[in-house]
Amino acid sequence: MLGHRFAHSLTRLGTETAFEVLAKARKLEAEGKEIVHLEIGEPDFDTPRNIIDAGIEALNGGFTHYTPAPGLPQTRAAIADYVRRYKNVPAAPEEVVVVPGGKPIMFFTIMALCNPGDEVIYPNPGFPIYESVINFVGANPVPIPLREENEFRLDVNELAALISPKTKLIILNSPANPTGGVLKESDVRTIAELVQGKEIFVLSDEIYERLVYNGQKPVSVATMPGMKDWTIILDGFSKTYAMTGWRIGYGVMNKELASWVTKLMVNSNSCTAAFTQMAAVEALNGAQDGPEKMLQEFVRRRDIIADGLNSIPGVKCAKPLGAFYVFPNLKSFGRSSQEIADYLLQEAGVACLSGTSFGAYGEGYIRLSYANSVANIEKAVERIKAALAKINRLSIR
């Protein structure tokens, strides 16, 4: 065995369970079992045609070389303009760092800001990479529970109690993965008031910002008085524009921090693909009918899956306010979340994720992505209903 040869810090890295479940599901498919895939958080739509054409044009036009580490000037300018227009945050191109996907901004922010022993408050249940990277750098993860009875929003009074002299960073995610919860403007305002004057940064993960329902528009904490220089906005193109495979995201932060994040880019990725950056410019500046159509379809799917799950005895499913996940409560079945997720994959042929994949406070829940066709969603609900009807008569293996 070679285990003793590897760095101890690797043992502190977590993973993203969705890809593990996908691998299990693919294995079952190879054995002939039909699986409905509701585990992966990826829009099932194609990238809009105008964006694809812009990428092809960029390739044909010679955008096949290195770019500046923080991004092409025109890409940074387009992102800054978008952030000013859509998020109401007065961003400058020098405050933008373009990266291959959203995760690098999580990684680079935590690496740039947190020393061993510093505390980072993060949502739980929440995107698992937050806790993974906090642990990796030797900082102390401090979970803030997101509870169903509070619409899966953090409790600002609980947050106030968790802030300590060691708090270096607070992570927000609204709309949230896996719960679909959305912070209210009053929540965001109170959070800003809690951290002002304490030299605490906020990483605001806004990757699902355009996927909100009921006419809402999330409010970025960066818009609050005194918060712009203390906020790192994380956003990207994967969810809004169905560009998961293009690998492009960005962070918006104060210029000093941007210079350090750029240095981390130089030491890791060098730069983000040039043609992808040009496609991103078209995504922001071109027609927006693609994202609007996706949003309308997600509303339809949300209602179908939430209503379908709520029709199953013992299941309680809050309708999410954003993103494209439902997080149903299955506590009445008396089984762990992992047991139920494994059971549904094997018994019902429905791939989903245990709530505990997103932290300890996810126990009793599972996550289902409705980034799939209505036909498959309806099939999945029927299969889940039949499987759960047998759950008390079967031994879950």
SVG drawing of the C-alpha trace seen along z (x, -y; Angstrom):
<svg xmlns="http://www.w3.org/2000/svg" viewBox="-52 -52 58 59">
<polyline fill="none" stroke="black" stroke-width="0.4" points="0.0,0.0 1.2,-3.5 -1.2,-5.4 1.7,-6.6 3.2,-8.4 0.4,-10.9 -0.2,-14.3 -2.2,-14.1 -4.3,-17.0 -5.8,-14.8 -7.7,-12.9 -9.6,-16.1 -11.0,-16.4 -14.6,-15.5 -16.3,-14.8 -19.5,-15.5 -21.7,-12.5 -23.7,-13.2 -20.9,-11.8 -20.5,-8.7 -24.3,-8.0 -24.1,-8.6 -21.3,-6.0 -23.5,-3.5 -26.5,-4.3 -24.4,-3.8 -23.2,-0.4 -26.8,0.7 -27.7,-0.6 -24.9,1.5 -26.4,4.5 -29.7,3.8 -31.7,1.8 -33.5,-1.3 -32.6,-4.3 -34.3,-7.7 -31.5,-10.2 -32.5,-12.8 -29.1,-12.9 -27.1,-15.3 -27.5,-19.1 -27.2,-19.8 -29.7,-21.4 -30.9,-18.9 -31.2,-21.7 -28.6,-22.3 -26.5,-25.5 -28.5,-28.2 -27.5,-28.3 -26.2,-31.9 -23.7,-30.9 -22.5,-27.8 -22.1,-29.9 -20.0,-32.5 -17.8,-29.7 -17.3,-28.3 -16.6,-31.7 -14.0,-32.3 -12.3,-29.0 -12.2,-29.9 -11.0,-33.4 -7.9,-32.2 -9.1,-32.2 -7.1,-29.1 -4.2,-30.5 -3.4,-31.5 -5.3,-34.4 -4.4,-36.7 -4.8,-34.7 -7.8,-36.8 -9.6,-36.6 -9.8,-38.4 -10.3,-42.1 -13.6,-41.9 -14.9,-39.1 -14.1,-40.8 -15.7,-44.0 -18.9,-42.1 -19.1,-40.4 -18.6,-43.7 -21.3,-45.3 -23.7,-42.4 -23.0,-42.6 -23.8,-46.4 -27.0,-45.9 -28.4,-42.7 -27.1,-42.5 -27.0,-46.3 -23.4,-46.0 -21.0,-48.7 -18.3,-46.3 -15.2,-47.2 -13.4,-44.8 -10.3,-44.8 -12.5,-43.3 -13.5,-40.3 -11.5,-37.0 -12.6,-34.5 -12.1,-30.8 -13.0,-27.4 -16.3,-26.8 -17.6,-28.0 -15.7,-25.8 -12.3,-27.5 -13.8,-30.7 -14.8,-28.6 -11.3,-27.1 -9.4,-30.2 -11.4,-32.4 -11.0,-30.0 -7.3,-29.5 -6.7,-33.2 -8.5,-34.2 -8.4,-31.4 -5.6,-30.3 -5.6,-27.1 -7.9,-27.8 -10.0,-30.5 -13.7,-29.8 -15.9,-29.6 -19.7,-29.6 -21.4,-27.8 -24.9,-26.5 -25.9,-22.9 -27.4,-21.2 -25.4,-22.9 -23.1,-22.3 -20.6,-19.8 -17.5,-21.4 -17.8,-24.3 -17.1,-22.1 -14.5,-20.0 -12.3,-23.0 -12.7,-24.5 -11.3,-21.3 -8.6,-21.0 -7.0,-24.3 -7.2,-23.5 -9.8,-26.1 -12.7,-25.2 -16.1,-24.6 -19.1,-26.0 -22.4,-24.9 -25.5,-27.1 -28.6,-24.9 -31.1,-25.5 -34.4,-24.3 -37.6,-23.3 -39.8,-25.3 -37.8,-28.4 -38.3,-27.8 -34.7,-26.5 -33.4,-30.0 -30.7,-30.5 -31.9,-31.9 -30.2,-35.3 -30.4,-35.0 -28.5,-31.7 -26.0,-33.3 -25.4,-36.1 -24.7,-33.5 -22.2,-31.6 -20.1,-34.7 -17.0,-34.8 -13.7,-36.7 -12.3,-33.7 -14.9,-34.1 -13.1,-34.9 -15.7,-34.1 -19.4,-33.4 -20.7,-31.5 -24.2,-32.3 -26.0,-30.4 -29.2,-31.9 -31.1,-30.3 -29.7,-27.3 -28.5,-23.8 -29.9,-21.3 -33.0,-23.0 -34.1,-25.6 -34.4,-28.1 -34.0,-31.8 -33.0,-34.5 -35.3,-37.4 -34.0,-41.0 -34.5,-41.4 -32.3,-38.4 -29.5,-39.8 -29.8,-43.2 -29.5,-41.7 -26.5,-39.6 -24.7,-42.6 -25.4,-44.5 -24.1,-41.5 -20.7,-41.5 -20.1,-45.2 -17.0,-46.5 -15.9,-42.9 -13.5,-42.3 -15.5,-39.3 -15.8,-38.4 -18.9,-36.9 -18.7,-34.5 -22.0,-34.9 -22.7,-31.9 -25.1,-33.3 -24.8,-30.5 -28.6,-29.9 -29.6,-33.6 -31.5,-33.6 -33.4,-30.4 -35.9,-31.9 -39.7,-31.6 -42.8,-33.6 -41.4,-36.8 -38.6,-37.0 -35.2,-38.5 -32.5,-37.6 -30.7,-40.5 -26.9,-40.2 -25.3,-41.1 -22.8,-43.1 -25.5,-45.7 -25.7,-46.4 -24.0,-49.5 -20.3,-48.9 -20.4,-45.3 -19.0,-45.6 -15.3,-45.3 -16.1,-42.5 -18.1,-40.4 -16.9,-37.8 -19.6,-37.1 -19.5,-33.7 -21.4,-33.2 -21.1,-31.5 -22.7,-30.2 -23.4,-26.5 -26.9,-26.8 -28.3,-29.9 -27.1,-29.1 -26.8,-25.3 -23.0,-25.6 -21.8,-23.0 -19.3,-21.4 -17.9,-24.8 -16.3,-25.2 -16.5,-28.9 -17.4,-30.9 -16.2,-34.1 -15.7,-35.9 -16.2,-39.5 -14.2,-40.9 -12.1,-43.8 -9.0,-44.5 -6.5,-43.4 -8.2,-40.0 -8.6,-39.7 -4.8,-40.0 -4.3,-37.1 -7.0,-35.0 -5.3,-35.7 -2.0,-34.5 -3.8,-31.2 -5.0,-30.9 -1.5,-31.3 -0.3,-28.6 -3.1,-26.2 -5.0,-26.6 -2.9,-29.3 -6.1,-30.7 -9.6,-29.9 -10.1,-28.7 -10.2,-31.6 -13.1,-30.5 -15.2,-29.7 -14.7,-33.3 -15.9,-34.6 -19.0,-32.4 -19.6,-33.8 -19.6,-37.4 -22.3,-36.4 -24.2,-34.7 -24.3,-37.9 -24.8,-40.3 -26.9,-38.3 -30.6,-37.2 -31.8,-36.0 -34.8,-33.9 -32.9,-30.7 -32.6,-31.2 -36.2,-32.5 -37.6,-29.4 -35.6,-27.2 -37.0,-29.1 -40.6,-28.6 -40.0,-24.9 -38.4,-24.5 -41.5,-26.1 -43.7,-23.6 -41.4,-20.7 -41.2,-22.0 -44.9,-21.9 -45.2,-18.5 -42.6,-16.9 -43.5,-18.7 -47.2,-17.9 -46.5,-14.3 -44.3,-13.7 -46.8,-15.4 -49.4,-12.9 -47.3,-10.0 -48.4,-9.0 -45.6,-9.9 -43.8,-12.3 -43.7,-16.1 -42.2,-18.3 -41.9,-22.0 -42.0,-23.8 -38.6,-25.3 -38.3,-29.0 -35.3,-28.7 -32.7,-26.4 -34.0,-23.1 -34.1,-20.7 -36.7,-19.4 -35.7,-18.3 -38.6,-16.1 -38.9,-15.1 -39.1,-11.3 -38.6,-11.1 -41.9,-9.3 -40.4,-6.2 -38.0,-5.6 -35.0,-5.0 -31.9,-7.0 -31.6,-9.2 -28.8,-7.1 -30.8,-3.9 -33.8,-5.4 -31.6,-6.8 -29.9,-3.4 -33.3,-1.7 -34.8,-3.9 -31.9,-3.4 -32.0,0.4 -35.7,1.0 -37.2,-1.8 -34.5,-2.6 -34.5,-6.3 -31.1,-7.9 -31.2,-10.6 -29.0,-11.8 -29.2,-11.3 -29.8,-14.5 -26.7,-13.8 -24.6,-14.2 -25.1,-17.9 -24.3,-17.8 -25.6,-16.3 -28.7,-18.6 -29.8,-16.9 -30.7,-13.7 -34.3,-12.7 -34.4,-14.2 -33.3,-13.3 -32.5,-15.6 -34.1,-15.1 -33.1,-17.2 -35.9,-18.1 -33.5,-19.0 -35.1,-16.1 -38.1,-15.7 -41.7,-15.8 -42.2,-12.2 -39.2,-11.1 -40.2,-13.1 -43.7,-11.5 -42.2,-8.1 -39.8,-8.7 -42.7,-9.8 -44.7,-6.7 -41.7,-4.5 -41.0,-6.2 -44.6,-5.9 -44.6,-2.2 -41.3,-1.6 -42.1,-3.6 -45.4,-1.7 -43.4,1.4 -40.7,-0.1 -42.1,1.1 -42.4,4.7 -38.9,4.9 -35.4,5.0 -33.5,2.2 -30.1,3.5"/>
</svg>
